[in-house]
Amino acid sequence: MMKTYNKIMLYFWLLMAVFLFIAVTYMSISEGFSKWSFYYVFAGIALLMFIVRRWMIKRMDKHMKFLEEQKAQNE
């Protein structure tokens, strides 16, 4: 259950980053770059959330594998 949730949230942040980048770029072209340039920060934050979440998922998987190996050794 948790792996499914993690995958959904991982791709949610990736899609949000892409959507925000496209939306801000469109608004920058149509209304002026100086007015909308600051909003690229939100696309960057969403991309950072994707990268951090992916890193944490890989880290958690390695830790769970380590715990399983420890449990197998102790039995």
JOBELMO-V288691 format. One record per residue. N is the residue number from 1. RES is the residue in three letters. PSI is psi in degrees with one decimal (* if undefined). D_CENTER is the distance of its C-alpha to the mean C-alpha in whole Angstrom. Layout:
BEGIN
n=N res=RES psi=PSI d_center=D_CENTER
n=N res=RES psi=PSI d_center=D_CENTER
END
This chain:
BEGIN
n=1 res=MET psi=-44.7 d_center=19
n=2 res=MET psi=-33.0 d_center=16
n=3 res=LYS psi=-37.5 d_center=15
n=4 res=THR psi=-45.0 d_center=15
n=5 res=TYR psi=-44.2 d_center=13
n=6 res=ASN psi=-40.8 d_center=10
n=7 res=LYS psi=-43.3 d_center=10
n=8 res=ILE psi=-46.9 d_center=10
n=9 res=MET psi=-32.8 d_center=7
n=10 res=LEU psi=-50.7 d_center=5
n=11 res=TYR psi=-23.0 d_center=7
n=12 res=PHE psi=-46.4 d_center=7
n=13 res=TRP psi=-35.1 d_center=4
n=14 res=LEU psi=-46.6 d_center=5
n=15 res=LEU psi=-38.2 d_center=9
n=16 res=MET psi=-40.7 d_center=9
n=17 res=ALA psi=-44.6 d_center=8
n=18 res=VAL psi=-46.0 d_center=11
n=19 res=PHE psi=-46.1 d_center=13
n=20 res=LEU psi=-40.4 d_center=13
n=21 res=PHE psi=-45.2 d_center=14
n=22 res=ILE psi=-43.7 d_center=17
n=23 res=ALA psi=-43.8 d_center=18
n=24 res=VAL psi=-37.8 d_center=19
n=25 res=THR psi=-43.6 d_center=20
n=26 res=TYR psi=-46.8 d_center=22
n=27 res=MET psi=-34.1 d_center=24
n=28 res=SER psi=-39.9 d_center=24
n=29 res=ILE psi=-40.7 d_center=26
n=30 res=SER psi=-34.0 d_center=28
n=31 res=GLU psi=-7.2 d_center=29
n=32 res=GLY psi=131.9 d_center=28
n=33 res=PHE psi=-36.6 d_center=26
n=34 res=SER psi=-28.8 d_center=27
n=35 res=LYS psi=-32.3 d_center=26
n=36 res=TRP psi=-2.7 d_center=23
n=37 res=SER psi=-32.7 d_center=22
n=38 res=PHE psi=-29.0 d_center=20
n=39 res=TYR psi=-9.5 d_center=18
n=40 res=TYR psi=-21.1 d_center=16
n=41 res=VAL psi=-40.5 d_center=15
n=42 res=PHE psi=-36.8 d_center=12
n=43 res=ALA psi=-38.5 d_center=11
n=44 res=GLY psi=-40.6 d_center=10
n=45 res=ILE psi=-42.0 d_center=9
n=46 res=ALA psi=-40.4 d_center=6
n=47 res=LEU psi=-40.4 d_center=6
n=48 res=LEU psi=-39.4 d_center=6
n=49 res=MET psi=-40.7 d_center=4
n=50 res=PHE psi=-46.6 d_center=1
n=51 res=ILE psi=-44.4 d_center=5
n=52 res=VAL psi=-42.3 d_center=6
n=53 res=ARG psi=-41.6 d_center=5
n=54 res=ARG psi=-42.0 d_center=6
n=55 res=TRP psi=-42.8 d_center=9
n=56 res=MET psi=-36.6 d_center=10
n=57 res=ILE psi=-44.8 d_center=10
n=58 res=LYS psi=-40.4 d_center=13
n=59 res=ARG psi=-43.2 d_center=14
n=60 res=MET psi=-41.8 d_center=15
n=61 res=ASP psi=-43.0 d_center=17
n=62 res=LYS psi=-40.3 d_center=19
n=63 res=HIS psi=-41.1 d_center=20
n=64 res=MET psi=-38.9 d_center=21
n=65 res=LYS psi=-41.6 d_center=23
n=66 res=PHE psi=-43.6 d_center=25
n=67 res=LEU psi=-38.8 d_center=26
n=68 res=GLU psi=-39.1 d_center=27
n=69 res=GLU psi=-41.1 d_center=29
n=70 res=GLN psi=-41.9 d_center=30
n=71 res=LYS psi=-40.0 d_center=31
n=72 res=ALA psi=-34.7 d_center=33
n=73 res=GLN psi=-34.9 d_center=35
n=74 res=ASN psi=-15.9 d_center=36
n=75 res=GLU psi=* d_center=38
END
